[in-house]
Amino acid sequence: MSETKTTTKSTAAGSKFDGFTDDERAAMKEHAQELKKAARRGAGAKAADAERDVLEKIAEMAEADRVIAERIHAIVKADAPSLTAKLWYGQPAYAKDGKIVCFFQPAQKFKTRYATLGFNDPANLDDGTMWPTAFALTELTADDEARIGALVKRAAS
């Protein structure tokens, strides 16, 4: 659970509600900046520009997150080359037809004890009536990398 403080604001009626955390607000601002940047680039923007943004974001990460993010990026590129890299709420993400299929959330993003590899609903991972959509990562073993490769390949299919 995040230890980031939640901002409390007063409403017109004088009651209080918990708003977004500072980290959540920062992620929303990053997403707004990503959308503006993409709009400035125009519809003909190259995937290379978006991938460069992702690689720059990965390079800024703390070492533990960076090592995992670099491996995830390489695995996605190798096992699901149809997915395009792009930033999503300030996180490396991979899209198909403009829709985010999977993303990497570094532990430092919301000050959690583990990074997350998550899959959104466009991911083709359905398995019966219940299946996982996010995985906690503290490091990657060869077995983990093979499992991730199979997951992203299936998700992109």
C-alpha angles and dihedrals in degrees: 000000000000119000092205112127119247118229116235119207131188120238126216089261090056096248119125132230133186112248131192120309118249089254092052091048090050091051091052091050090050090051091050090051090049091053092049092048091050091049091051090051090053132214092301093060112141123243086229090067092053092045091051088054090052093049091049090051091049090050089055093056126104111266098258092051093040094055092052094042092051091052093046090050092050092047093050092048091050101040102030106027090161090071117090122218118236140150117262118184087340093306132110108260138171124220140194118203089350095305121114110246099174140357142189117229112194117223090239092059094079097007095254127154094244140033119242133225105199136184126207127211096274087066110106096226101119111147113172116304098322134037138154119265100180135041129198114229127194095161137340126249124190089259091051091051092050091049092049090049091054092046096051092044090053093042091055095047 
